[in-house]
Amino acid sequence: MSNIDKIENYLISSMYEHGDLYAECLNARCKYTDISKNYFYTNEDYDNFLMLASAWSAIIRRAWRIFITDANCEPFEFWNAFIKVFTFNQRVLMLDQWNDMNKYHKKLKEKINKTSNPKFIEKMFTGMDWKWLLEELKN
């Protein structure tokens, strides 16, 4: 098994320990994106999204420590696994829907600003590039 596969397996298995929370978020997103429902996110929805983003950000940091810091895998292997997992295996966070957060999701933005690392949590919603993630994880 390649290092990329090991990192990917770790990320996926860790993420889906929060499967119930992911399902709640996915359900809310499905209602929100179905224009026939005229659904708007509730405070509970925003809290669920925030808890999921927080849990997944901790998983990302833990995976970096395990595979890059401790096991000496290459950072590009981490990025490749990260892209596979967060681009192709989930449909809740790191989506274009969140790019206009300041305009359409002000309540969520207020909640994010109260977290211990608001920049990282916001990136969990809007997505991030390799340079940004690498700098964040090296610190």
Phi, psi and omega in degrees: 000132180287163177299322179299316179297320179297315179295316179300314179299319179297312181300312183296312182296323179289320180298319186277003165293340178254034185299321179295318179294318176301317180297320177299316180293318180296320178299315179297318180296319179297318178295320182294320183276350176276102186297340179287342182271340182050047184263138175240143180301140177266171175300322178296319176301311180299320177298319178296315177301318181294318177297320179294315179299319179295315180297315181291326177294323176294322178296318179299314180296318179296317179298320177301313180298314183295313189265329182262305183291312186272320186261358177059034170288163180277141179305325180296331177293320177298313181298317180299316178294318179303312180299314181300317184285308189275345176265322188251349187241012176207157184223037182237310183251170180056050182236156179301333180307329185271354185297332178261037184305317182295336182267314188254342185230054184297323179297319178295315180302319178298319179293320179299319181296343179270357181280168182288336179221074186299328180296315181292317180297318178298321178295332176296334178272312189269344183096167184211158175261172185298316182301314181296312182297317180301313179298319181295319184281334177289334183278000000 
